[in-house]
Amino acid sequence: MNRPPSTEFRVEPADYQTDFQDLRRVRESVFVVEQNVPIELEWDALDPLCRHVLARDNTNRAIGTGRLTPEGKIGRMAVLPEWRGKGVGESLLQALVDQTRTLGWKEVILNAQASAIDFYTRYGFEPVGARFQEAGIEHQTMRRAIEPLETGSEPLHPSLRPRFDTVETLEQAIVTSAWLIANGRREICLLSRDLDYPICANISVLDAVRSYATAGVGGVLRVLLFDPIAPQQQANPWLELAQRLPSAFAFRTIEEPTDRQYPSAFLITDRGGVYFRSIGSRIEGEACDGAPARARQLRELFNRMWEGARPCTEYRALGI
């Protein structure tokens, strides 16, 4: 069902902060003005954590958009009226599906408006469960299995392939950490000086950790610390979470003199996510949500250091 690439528009990744006004124009025009969706329902806390795509015409005007949430859900698909029926929606959908494939996900879901069910069916989505009302509009949950990339193959939209991005600000560090944690499956490893309070105490990161720990798949978050006392002194909320969900957390303290000389810090996931900081006391670093070779290299280092570390006896009084 793929159309030839259009010369009238293009689809590209969108940065939530940089491209917010373009996202807003399209989504509010379609959902708020055209479909009467309350504006307070249109924008949510997930938006900064999502991967967004924009369709632009030859004058660089935004004409369509969509997003992919950390939970693997496509949503906020919107195309301006004058561009409907010209392949824009198809290209947006394909770009988002390609992204799930490069992330190694096995399926993706969406809540389709009833009027769009046939459209999504043509592109491999199948209805799941009964229809329901959302924002006063009838919807249907739909699911599609994602075929893995074949060796040597390229996704339809190469610009959406995972790449290493620079992390320079606290806001970027928070969004990066929340996204990676939300996409972890069964194991997340964190090597930190003192559990990085400015990042870990943020509500977005806490929500991601809570969702990961309660997903019901047996996921474990292993934490290696240089200083186990600081998190207690700071009342780091991860310790409170670990008290309530002890089976999802494991803390150890680095004691080997050689290992204590290690200058860096990192967060890695079993889905190839990496947030690496060469200077562990700083937030600046680089991140990628699909770098399995780099994640594997860091996991080997983490496991070696883990074996030489001791349990955090400082947390016994907390029941951790």
Salt bridges, closest charged atoms under 4 A:
GLU12 OE1 - ARG10 NE 3.10
GLU12 OE2 - ARG56 NE 2.71
ASP19 OD1 - ARG56 NH2 3.34
ASP22 OD1 - ARG25 NH1 2.54
ASP22 OD2 - ARG56 NH1 2.94
GLU28 OE2 - ARG24 NE 3.26
GLU34 OE1 - ARG84 NH2 2.81
GLU42 OE2 - ARG27 NE 2.63
GLU42 OE2 - ARG76 NE 3.50
ASP44 OD2 - ARG67 NH2 3.01
ASP44 OD2 - ARG76 NH2 3.21
ASP47 OD1 - ARG27 NH1 3.00
ASP47 OD1 - HIS52 NE2 3.96
ASP47 OD1 - ARG67 NH1 2.83
ASP57 OD2 - ARG61 NE 3.46
GLU82 OE2 - ARG61 NH2 3.20
GLU90 OE1 - ARG3 NE 3.02
ASP98 OD1 - ARG101 NH1 2.98
GLU107 OE1 - ARG143 NE 3.19
GLU134 OE1 - HIS139 NE2 3.67
GLU138 OE1 - ARG131 NH1 3.65
GLU147 OE1 - ARG101 NH2 2.95
GLU147 OE1 - ARG144 NH2 3.62
GLU154 OE1 - ARG161 NH1 3.03
ASP165 OD1 - ARG163 NE 3.15
GLU187 OE2 - ARG222 NE 3.10
GLU187 OE1 - ARG299 NE 3.30
ASP196 OD2 - ARG277 NH2 2.95
ASP207 OD1 - ARG210 NH1 2.92
GLU255 OE2 - ARG310 NE 2.80
ASP259 OD1 - ARG304 NH2 3.06
GLU284 OE2 - ARG282 NH2 3.00
ASP289 OD2 - ARG51 NH2 2.13
GLU314 OE2 - ARG310 NH2 2.63
